[in-house]
Amino acid sequence: MSVVDEVQTSSAQGDPAPTRMTGRMRLVLVVLLVAQFMLAVDFSILNVALPVIGEGLGFSLSNLQWIATAFALSAAGFTLLFGRVADLFGRRRLFMLGLGLLGLSSLVGGLSTSPEMLLVARVAQGLATAMVTPAGLSLLTTSFPEGPLRDRALGLNGALMSAGFTTGAILGGVLTDLLSWRWAFFINVPVALAVLLIAPSVIKESRPAVRPKLDVPGAVSVTVGLLALVFGLTQAGEHGWGSPTALISMAVGVVLLIVFYAVERRSPSPLVPVSVLKRRTVAWGNIAGLLAFITETSLVFLMTLYLQEVLDFTPLTAGLSFGVLGVGTVIGGSLAAKVIERIGTKATLITGGLLQAAATIALFSLGDDRAWVWMLLVGTFLGGIGNMLVIVGFMVTATSGLPDHEQGMATGLATMTQQVGITMGTPIMSAVATGHMGGRTGSDAVLSGVGIAVLVNGALVLLGVVLAAVFLRGKKATARV
């Protein structure tokens, strides 16, 4: 009997939800966490290596950003669609298919001999991420009953995910310096293969008994809308918020997302039922999560500018400096389930947000001397703890109170929030920093631009705190929403 079956049988018999993980639960958790950690590493591992890849394959400086953008577009644009596909056609099946695609595309990326070949590999990696992440999260939420066990699993997932972003930045620099940028791709292959070999014997297939039709109009409108919105944001980060391409793309994206909402209201088998979107837990939980991902990931970008352009650190040293952020996220993720159990999800979101906001705004005081590194290390460490409390609180909130057959859709929404937030953050903060610099160059101009962007970043965190305080209900009420 699978973990899912055990939980469902216990619930049907009226037994209380288990509070301790069985051996099989731990094995399922390890397999799913390894996959999610690998995806998080994959998202950031190329950041430090981009200039080297450009020189090796002949990317022009203006086209270098497409190595990251190609991945982000497909990862964010297709996540919600694949989250629903996982519900309809089997979560394990999509999880395995995505892992196979990730391993193959990583191999192609590492063997690339031209910019075109590499970009195709990056698009495929993004599609694989859009398949594996919501399928893996829905397998996670349906394998653990709602309550302390699921909170703990989501906490560990969130901690390893954020630690994966940090690890990716460090590992990318180490592999590029010691071996070659190609190993930033190759490293995925054995990990994906190992999970593919183990998963079938550990994870049982999960899908509804009655398979509804796929909402094609909804799938097309939301996918193209997200692609247009994310493309517009990346163009805004590169060319500024006044760029016609950015403005037109974002406008098209917003219109298509409005069309998507209208389609869902009338569809007999909606991709995302409007009734679900109206739930406080889903709507405001995802908004809180969006702000959390926008702020912390973009703060890494801002601090990278500070370390390299103001303090003149090397890319590898800058990457290693974020190790304390990784430690903070692991601690925050490990504590999150206990904090939620003690004070509730709403209070956890507010507490984590206040800690993150205070740590972020403190970074406004950074100066142009290397002695200020201690402030950066303390601020990112504490901010990482706070941010992880928010992220785990968001994941628990956005997937609570829903039946198992809607978990793929709920985790697809949560994953889409994650991918869009990560993609939006850097362009927004880049535009804020460069806009304040007003064409000025030099370390003083960069420090001034980074300082203003840090304040905006902290203000967005506080906005999330206010929204959670006003619109979300406490833990006991959440279960009834």
C-alpha positions as CSV (number, residue, x, y, z in Angstrom):
1,M,0.0,0.0,0.0
2,S,1.4,3.4,-0.9
3,V,1.7,6.4,1.4
4,V,-1.3,8.0,-0.3
5,D,-3.4,4.9,0.2
6,E,-2.4,4.7,3.8
7,V,-3.4,8.3,4.5
8,Q,-6.7,8.0,2.6
9,T,-7.6,4.8,4.4
10,S,-6.9,6.4,7.8
11,S,-9.0,9.4,6.9
12,A,-11.9,7.2,5.7
13,Q,-11.9,5.3,9.0
14,G,-11.9,8.5,11.0
15,D,-8.5,7.9,12.5
16,P,-6.5,11.0,13.4
17,A,-3.8,12.1,11.0
18,P,-0.4,10.6,11.8
19,T,2.1,12.9,13.4
20,R,5.3,10.8,12.8
21,M,6.7,9.8,9.4
22,T,6.9,6.2,8.5
23,G,10.0,4.7,6.8
24,R,8.2,4.8,3.4
25,M,7.2,8.4,3.9
26,R,10.8,9.3,4.5
27,L,11.9,7.5,1.4
28,V,9.3,9.3,-0.7
29,L,10.4,12.6,0.8
30,V,14.0,12.0,0.0
31,V,13.3,11.2,-3.6
32,L,11.1,14.2,-4.1
33,L,13.4,16.6,-2.3
34,V,16.4,15.5,-4.3
35,A,14.5,16.3,-7.5
36,Q,13.4,19.7,-6.2
37,F,16.9,20.6,-5.0
38,M,18.3,19.7,-8.4
39,L,15.8,22.0,-10.1
40,A,16.7,24.9,-7.8
41,V,20.4,24.4,-8.4
42,D,19.7,24.4,-12.1
43,F,18.0,27.7,-12.0
44,S,21.0,29.6,-10.7
45,I,24.0,27.5,-11.6
46,L,24.7,29.4,-14.9
47,N,24.5,32.9,-13.5
48,V,28.2,33.2,-12.7
49,A,29.2,31.2,-15.9
50,L,27.3,33.4,-18.4
51,P,30.2,35.5,-19.6
52,V,32.4,32.4,-20.0
53,I,29.6,30.6,-22.0
54,G,29.2,33.7,-24.2
55,E,32.9,33.7,-25.0
56,G,33.0,30.0,-25.6
57,L,30.0,29.8,-28.0
58,G,30.1,33.2,-29.6
59,F,27.1,34.9,-27.9
60,S,27.1,38.7,-28.4
61,L,26.8,40.7,-25.2
62,S,23.3,41.9,-26.0
63,N,22.1,38.3,-26.6
64,L,23.8,36.8,-23.5
65,Q,20.7,37.3,-21.3
66,W,18.7,34.9,-23.5
67,I,20.5,32.0,-21.9
68,A,18.6,32.8,-18.7
69,T,15.5,34.2,-20.4
70,A,14.9,31.2,-22.5
71,F,14.8,29.0,-19.4
72,A,12.6,31.4,-17.4
73,L,10.0,31.9,-20.2
74,S,9.3,28.2,-20.6
75,A,9.6,27.4,-16.9
76,A,7.1,30.2,-15.9
77,G,4.8,30.0,-18.9
78,F,4.0,26.3,-18.8
79,T,3.9,25.6,-15.1
80,L,0.2,26.0,-14.5
81,L,-0.6,23.9,-17.6
82,F,1.6,21.1,-16.5
83,G,0.2,21.3,-13.0
84,R,-3.2,20.5,-14.4
85,V,-1.8,17.9,-16.8
86,A,-0.3,16.1,-13.8
87,D,-3.8,15.9,-12.2
88,L,-5.4,14.5,-15.4
89,F,-2.8,12.1,-16.7
90,G,-0.8,11.1,-13.7
91,R,1.5,12.9,-11.4
92,R,4.2,10.3,-11.3
93,R,4.1,9.9,-15.0
94,L,4.7,13.6,-15.6
95,F,7.3,13.7,-12.9
96,M,9.3,10.9,-14.6
97,L,8.8,12.4,-18.1
98,G,10.1,15.7,-16.9
99,L,13.1,14.2,-15.2
100,G,14.0,12.3,-18.4
101,L,13.7,15.6,-20.4
102,L,15.8,17.4,-17.9
103,G,18.6,14.8,-18.1
104,L,18.5,14.8,-21.9
105,S,18.4,18.6,-22.3
106,S,21.2,19.0,-19.7
107,L,23.4,16.6,-21.8
108,V,22.6,18.5,-25.0
109,G,23.4,21.8,-23.2
110,G,26.8,20.5,-22.0
111,L,27.6,19.3,-25.5
112,S,26.4,22.5,-27.3
113,T,28.6,23.9,-30.1
114,S,26.5,26.9,-31.1
115,P,24.2,29.5,-29.4
116,E,21.2,28.0,-31.1
117,M,21.9,24.5,-29.7
118,L,22.3,25.9,-26.2
119,L,19.1,27.9,-26.3
120,V,17.1,24.9,-27.5
121,A,18.6,23.0,-24.5
122,R,17.6,25.8,-22.1
123,V,14.0,25.9,-23.4
124,A,13.8,22.2,-22.9
125,Q,15.3,22.5,-19.4
126,G,12.6,25.1,-18.6
127,L,9.9,22.8,-19.9
128,A,11.3,20.0,-17.8
129,T,11.2,22.3,-14.7
130,A,7.6,23.2,-15.5
131,M,6.7,19.5,-15.6
132,V,8.7,18.2,-12.6
133,T,8.1,21.0,-10.1
134,P,4.2,21.0,-9.9
135,A,4.1,17.2,-10.3
136,G,6.7,16.8,-7.5
137,L,4.9,19.2,-5.2
138,S,1.5,17.6,-5.7
139,L,3.0,14.2,-5.0
140,L,4.5,15.7,-1.8
141,T,1.2,17.3,-0.7
142,T,-0.9,14.1,-1.5
143,S,1.7,11.8,0.2
144,F,1.4,13.7,3.5
145,P,-1.9,14.4,5.3
146,E,-2.7,18.1,5.9
147,G,-1.3,19.1,9.2
148,P,2.1,18.9,11.0
149,L,3.5,16.2,8.6
150,R,2.7,18.1,5.5
151,D,3.9,21.4,7.0
152,R,7.2,19.6,7.9
153,A,7.6,18.2,4.4
154,L,6.9,21.6,2.8
155,G,9.3,23.2,5.2
156,L,12.1,20.9,4.2
157,N,11.2,21.3,0.5
158,G,11.3,25.1,0.8
159,A,14.6,25.1,2.7
160,L,16.3,22.8,0.2
161,M,14.8,24.8,-2.7
162,S,16.2,28.1,-1.4
163,A,19.5,26.4,-0.5
164,G,19.6,25.1,-4.0
165,F,19.5,28.6,-5.5
166,T,22.5,29.5,-3.3
167,T,24.3,26.2,-4.0
168,G,23.8,26.8,-7.7
169,A,25.5,30.2,-7.6
170,I,28.5,28.7,-5.6
171,L,28.7,25.5,-7.6
172,G,28.5,27.4,-10.9
173,G,31.6,29.4,-10.0
174,V,33.5,26.4,-8.7
175,L,32.8,24.2,-11.7
176,T,33.5,27.0,-14.2
177,D,36.8,27.9,-12.5
178,L,38.1,24.4,-11.9
179,L,36.6,22.4,-14.9
180,S,34.4,24.0,-17.5
181,W,31.0,25.7,-17.8
182,R,29.8,22.5,-19.5
183,W,29.8,20.8,-16.1
184,A,27.1,23.1,-14.9
185,F,24.9,21.2,-17.4
186,F,26.5,17.7,-17.0
187,I,26.0,17.6,-13.3
188,N,22.3,17.2,-13.7
189,V,22.5,14.0,-15.8
190,P,23.6,11.5,-13.1
191,V,21.2,13.0,-10.5
192,A,18.2,12.8,-12.9
193,L,19.2,9.2,-13.8
194,A,19.4,8.1,-10.2
195,V,16.0,9.6,-9.3
196,L,14.5,8.0,-12.4
197,L,15.8,4.6,-11.4
198,I,14.5,4.9,-7.8
199,A,11.2,6.7,-8.1
200,P,9.1,4.0,-9.8
201,S,9.6,1.6,-6.8
202,V,9.0,4.3,-4.2
203,I,6.2,6.6,-5.6
204,K,2.9,5.1,-6.7
205,E,0.9,6.8,-9.5
206,S,-1.6,9.4,-8.4
207,R,-4.5,10.6,-10.6
208,P,-8.3,10.9,-10.3
209,A,-10.6,7.9,-11.1
210,V,-12.6,10.0,-13.5
211,R,-10.5,12.0,-16.0
212,P,-12.1,15.3,-17.0
213,K,-11.3,17.0,-20.3
214,L,-8.4,19.4,-20.6
215,D,-9.5,23.1,-20.9
216,V,-7.6,23.9,-24.1
217,P,-8.8,27.6,-24.4
218,G,-7.8,28.2,-20.8
219,A,-4.5,26.5,-21.3
220,V,-3.7,28.5,-24.4
221,S,-4.7,31.9,-22.9
222,V,-2.9,31.4,-19.6
223,T,0.3,30.0,-21.2
224,V,0.6,32.6,-23.9
225,G,-0.3,35.3,-21.4
226,L,2.4,34.3,-18.9
227,L,4.9,34.0,-21.7
228,A,4.1,37.5,-22.9
229,L,4.2,38.9,-19.3
230,V,7.5,37.3,-18.4
231,F,9.0,38.3,-21.7
232,G,7.9,41.9,-21.1
233,L,9.4,41.9,-17.7
234,T,12.8,40.6,-18.9
235,Q,12.8,43.3,-21.6
236,A,12.0,46.0,-19.1
237,G,15.0,44.8,-17.0
238,E,17.2,45.0,-20.0
239,H,16.0,48.1,-21.8
240,G,14.0,50.0,-19.1
241,W,10.4,50.4,-18.3
242,G,9.8,52.7,-21.2
243,S,10.8,50.1,-23.8
244,P,7.9,49.7,-26.4
245,T,8.6,46.0,-26.6
246,A,8.3,45.6,-22.9
247,L,5.2,47.6,-22.5
248,I,3.4,45.9,-25.4
249,S,4.4,42.5,-24.2
250,M,3.2,43.1,-20.7
251,A,-0.1,44.7,-21.9
252,V,-0.7,41.6,-24.1
253,G,0.1,39.3,-21.2
254,V,-2.4,41.2,-18.9
255,V,-5.1,41.1,-21.5
256,L,-4.7,37.4,-22.1
257,L,-4.8,36.6,-18.3
258,I,-8.1,38.6,-18.1
259,V,-9.3,36.4,-21.1
260,F,-8.2,33.4,-19.1
261,Y,-10.3,34.4,-16.1
262,A,-13.3,34.9,-18.4
263,V,-12.8,31.5,-20.0
264,E,-12.5,29.8,-16.7
265,R,-15.8,31.2,-15.5
266,R,-17.6,29.5,-18.4
267,S,-15.6,26.3,-19.0
268,P,-17.3,23.0,-17.9
269,S,-13.8,21.6,-17.0
270,P,-11.8,24.7,-16.1
271,L,-8.0,24.6,-15.8
272,V,-8.4,26.5,-12.6
273,P,-12.0,26.7,-11.2
274,V,-12.9,30.2,-10.4
275,S,-14.3,29.0,-7.0
276,V,-10.7,28.0,-6.1
277,L,-9.3,31.3,-7.2
278,K,-11.8,33.0,-4.9
279,R,-10.5,31.1,-1.8
280,R,-8.7,33.4,0.5
281,T,-6.0,30.8,1.1
282,V,-5.3,30.4,-2.6
283,A,-5.6,34.0,-3.7
284,W,-3.8,35.8,-0.9
285,G,-1.5,33.0,-0.2
286,N,-0.1,33.2,-3.7
287,I,0.1,37.0,-3.6
288,A,2.2,36.7,-0.4
289,G,4.4,34.0,-2.1
290,L,4.8,36.2,-5.2
291,L,6.2,39.1,-3.1
292,A,8.4,36.7,-1.2
293,F,10.0,35.3,-4.3
294,I,10.3,38.7,-6.0
295,T,12.2,40.2,-3.1
296,E,14.7,37.6,-1.9
297,T,15.9,36.4,-5.3
298,S,16.3,39.9,-6.6
299,L,18.1,40.9,-3.4
300,V,20.8,38.4,-4.3
301,F,21.1,40.2,-7.6
302,L,21.5,43.6,-5.9
303,M,24.1,42.3,-3.4
304,T,26.0,40.7,-6.3
305,L,26.2,44.1,-7.9
306,Y,27.3,45.6,-4.6
307,L,30.0,43.0,-4.0
308,Q,31.4,43.0,-7.5
309,E,30.9,46.7,-8.6
310,V,31.4,48.5,-5.3
311,L,33.7,46.2,-3.3
312,D,35.4,44.7,-6.3
313,F,35.1,41.1,-5.3
314,T,35.5,38.3,-7.9
315,P,32.4,36.4,-9.1
316,L,33.5,33.3,-7.2
317,T,34.0,35.2,-3.9
318,A,30.7,37.0,-4.4
319,G,29.0,33.6,-4.9
320,L,30.6,32.1,-1.8
321,S,29.4,35.1,0.2
322,F,25.9,33.9,-0.2
323,G,26.6,30.7,1.6
324,V,25.3,32.4,4.8
325,L,22.0,33.1,3.0
326,G,21.8,29.4,2.2
327,V,22.4,28.5,5.9
328,G,19.7,31.0,6.9
329,T,17.2,29.4,4.5
330,V,17.9,25.9,5.7
331,I,17.4,27.0,9.3
332,G,14.2,28.9,8.4
333,G,12.8,25.9,6.5
334,S,13.6,23.5,9.3
335,L,11.9,25.8,11.9
336,A,8.9,26.7,9.8
337,A,6.7,23.6,10.5
338,K,7.2,24.1,14.3
339,V,6.5,27.8,14.1
340,I,3.3,27.2,12.1
341,E,2.2,24.5,14.5
342,R,2.8,26.9,17.4
343,I,1.4,30.2,16.1
344,G,-0.4,29.4,12.9
345,T,0.2,30.1,9.2
346,K,-1.0,33.7,9.2
347,A,1.2,34.7,12.2
348,T,4.1,32.8,10.6
349,L,3.7,34.8,7.3
350,I,3.7,38.1,9.3
351,T,6.6,37.2,11.6
352,G,8.8,36.0,8.7
353,G,7.9,39.0,6.6
354,L,8.8,41.4,9.4
355,L,12.1,39.7,10.0
356,Q,12.9,39.7,6.3
357,A,11.9,43.4,5.9
358,A,14.0,44.5,8.9
359,A,17.0,42.6,7.6
360,T,16.6,44.0,4.1
361,I,16.1,47.6,5.0
362,A,19.2,47.4,7.3
363,L,21.3,46.8,4.1
364,F,20.5,50.4,3.0
365,S,23.4,51.4,5.4
366,L,26.0,49.5,3.4
367,G,29.1,51.6,2.6
368,D,31.9,51.4,0.0
369,D,34.4,49.7,2.3
370,R,34.9,46.0,2.6
371,A,34.4,46.2,6.4
372,W,30.7,46.5,5.6
373,V,30.6,42.8,4.5
374,W,29.6,41.8,8.0
375,M,26.4,43.8,7.6
376,L,25.7,42.0,4.3
377,L,26.3,38.6,5.9
378,V,24.1,39.2,8.9
379,G,21.4,40.8,6.9
380,T,21.2,38.1,4.3
381,F,21.3,35.4,7.0
382,L,18.4,36.8,9.0
383,G,16.6,37.7,5.8
384,G,16.9,34.2,4.6
385,I,15.3,32.8,7.8
386,G,12.4,35.3,7.5
387,N,11.9,34.7,3.8
388,M,11.8,30.9,4.3
389,L,9.1,31.3,7.0
390,V,7.1,33.3,4.5
391,I,7.6,30.8,1.7
392,V,6.7,27.8,3.7
393,G,3.7,29.6,5.2
394,F,2.7,30.5,1.6
395,M,3.0,26.9,0.4
396,V,1.0,25.6,3.4
397,T,-1.7,28.3,3.0
398,A,-2.0,28.0,-0.8
399,T,-2.4,24.1,-0.7
400,S,-4.6,23.8,2.4
401,G,-8.3,22.9,2.4
402,L,-8.3,21.4,-1.1
403,P,-9.1,17.8,-2.0
404,D,-6.4,15.6,-3.4
405,H,-7.7,15.7,-7.0
406,E,-7.1,19.5,-7.0
407,Q,-3.6,19.4,-5.4
408,G,-1.9,19.4,-8.8
409,M,-3.8,22.5,-9.8
410,A,-3.0,24.2,-6.4
411,T,0.7,23.3,-6.5
412,G,0.7,24.3,-10.2
413,L,-0.5,27.8,-9.1
414,A,2.0,27.9,-6.3
415,T,4.8,26.8,-8.6
416,M,3.8,29.4,-11.2
417,T,3.9,32.0,-8.5
418,Q,7.4,30.9,-7.6
419,Q,8.7,30.9,-11.2
420,V,7.0,34.3,-12.1
421,G,8.3,35.8,-8.9
422,I,11.8,34.7,-9.4
423,T,11.7,35.9,-13.0
424,M,10.1,39.3,-12.2
425,G,12.3,40.2,-9.2
426,T,15.6,40.9,-11.0
427,P,14.2,43.0,-13.9
428,I,12.2,45.1,-11.4
429,M,15.1,45.8,-9.1
430,S,17.5,46.3,-12.0
431,A,15.1,48.9,-13.5
432,V,14.8,50.6,-10.1
433,A,18.6,50.7,-9.5
434,T,19.6,51.8,-13.0
435,G,16.7,54.3,-13.2
436,H,18.1,56.0,-10.0
437,M,21.6,56.0,-11.4
438,G,20.4,58.0,-14.4
439,G,23.2,57.0,-16.6
440,R,25.9,57.6,-14.1
441,T,28.7,55.1,-13.8
442,G,31.2,54.2,-11.1
443,S,31.0,52.5,-7.7
444,D,29.3,55.5,-6.0
445,A,26.5,55.5,-8.6
446,V,26.1,51.7,-8.2
447,L,26.0,52.0,-4.4
448,S,23.3,54.7,-4.6
449,G,21.2,52.7,-7.1
450,V,21.5,49.6,-5.0
451,G,20.5,51.5,-1.9
452,I,17.3,52.8,-3.4
453,A,16.4,49.3,-4.8
454,V,17.0,47.8,-1.4
455,L,14.5,50.2,0.1
456,V,11.9,49.3,-2.6
457,N,12.6,45.7,-1.9
458,G,12.0,46.1,1.8
459,A,8.8,48.0,1.1
460,L,7.5,45.1,-1.1
461,V,8.1,42.7,1.8
462,L,6.2,45.0,4.1
463,L,3.3,45.1,1.6
464,G,3.2,41.3,1.8
465,V,3.0,41.6,5.6
466,V,0.1,44.0,5.4
467,L,-1.9,42.0,2.9
468,A,-1.4,38.8,4.9
469,A,-2.5,40.6,8.1
470,V,-5.6,42.1,6.5
471,F,-6.9,39.4,4.2
472,L,-5.8,36.0,5.5
473,R,-7.5,34.3,8.4
474,G,-5.9,32.4,11.2
475,K,-4.9,28.7,11.1
476,K,-8.2,27.4,12.4
477,A,-10.3,29.4,10.0
478,T,-8.0,28.4,7.1
479,A,-9.1,24.8,7.3
480,R,-12.7,25.9,6.8
481,V,-12.2,28.2,3.9
